[in-house]
């Protein structure tokens, strides 16, 4: 195709600046030596990063979010792998309805899920419990994991499995020697994306989190509601750097452009 | 026997996920619909009896009218801006050379994976009265006084565009990938101008991508919570923040449930109608 003209280059530069500006400003602000929200121009300081260590509310919420994300992503993948095998390797009545149901958390507004979970947990008496929060996170991250495993399975050739069976392999051997190696990039990438989605989720979690079960984004949201100071900028910078690290890992094992553009 | 096992296999494999979805999606959604039909006593705070009053309040009250209209306006404006900047960006990206294309694709799309709270904080820092944008404008002598952006509708729209535009880029990008470069070369060899190629070949091909991108962007913008809450503040309510207030502020749960159900139905209706139009009009382009 033909090359981009000067207008295209200018437009693209402005677009990239627009996308990166809020992240750059947060990271720059976190290096301020001042008590006020003023961008550092003459000297940089790490004092607001040291200050995080003195605020147990952020540290506790951070570890809580990590724990929640790891367990929720693991459970979601344990549910998604067999479901993806069923959807990718079988044609059965009700298949389309299953797909619609499994992907529906992507379409339902998270605020609606939030109030539905709040009501549900209050009725069954598990408000603020870890199990409740975990269940709600498993549900909203499930479609992301499912899509990646499905993509890994649908791009592979089912003839390989038939060949293995015709050569006398048992069901278990086919799963272990053929399907599992095929699925591993999808499962690993899906786990990472599920973890990131759980770690970032705020709209639904803000309804079901209580002071004893507070995730980092919800803690940050309540903090920003009260006041914005350099401390919350340094916490945000840690979140940005951690996300970039995870993205680099995902890029190595699965290909970030494949995940973002959604092509398997 | 083997045949029966094979027929049962997909259901058994999906069963764990199905059970979770039944218990944690269908039951809570049914409960919230049920709750929306229950009466709430403002004096005692008790929930009892069946009523349509919550829907009458939601749909008839001018306070909620204003909130629904504002949400609709913000979502439409966000969608429009996303089309205007996201579609050309996807087009320019697709015309880039090999290493740059995937580098910039990741650069433009990766903010998608960073928490909405963090990204909105960035906009709050940029927008404030003494925020970065106003300081730069003042230093350059471009503005006589601070331009209000925090707690304004246009501030919310800008921040929502940032959150939602990657989805427009993805969607248009996907439809551009199906564009056959040979058709463009044929048009060039027949003497078509750049503009004619864009209008007669590229645009009709990416239209379904723009439409499906708009769908995602609209749904996201109409139900966004953290961005309007932080940038819009307490005064500038949208449906999601109003629902939050009913549930965790005034504690009128049945009314909050009715607002949430209306949001769900409006969102689902718009998406399904839109989807049907897109499918009917562009079925020959859709994969």
Interface residues (C-beta under 8 A of the other chain):
Chain A: X1 X2 X3 X4 X8 X11 X12 X15 X16 X18 X19 X20 X21 X22 X23 X24 X25 X26 X29 X37 X38 X39 X78 X79 X80 X82 X83 X85 X86 X87 X89 X90 X92 X95 X98 X101 X102 X104 X105 X107 X108 X109 X110 X111 X112 X113 X115 X116 X117 X118 X119 X120 X123 X135 X136 X138 X139 X142 X193 X196 X199 X200 X202 X203 X206 X207 X217 X220 X221 X224 X225 X228 X232 X233 X236 X239 X240 X243 X244 X246 X247 X251 X256 X257 X260 X261 X262 X263
Chain B: X7 X9 X10 X11 X13 X14 X16 X17 X18 X20 X21 X23 X24 X25 X27 X28 X29 X31 X32 X35 X85 X88 X89 X92 X93 X94 X95 X96 X102 X104 X105 X106 X107 X108 X109 X110 X111 X112 X113 X114 X115 X116 X117 X118 X119 X120 X121 X122 X123 X124 X125 X126 X128 X130 X132 X135 X162 X165 X166 X170 X173 X174 X177 X181 X184 X188 X194 X219 X222 X223 X224 X225 X226 X229 X230 X239 X240 X243 X244 X247 X248 X253 X256 X257 X260 X261 X263 X264 X267 X268 X271
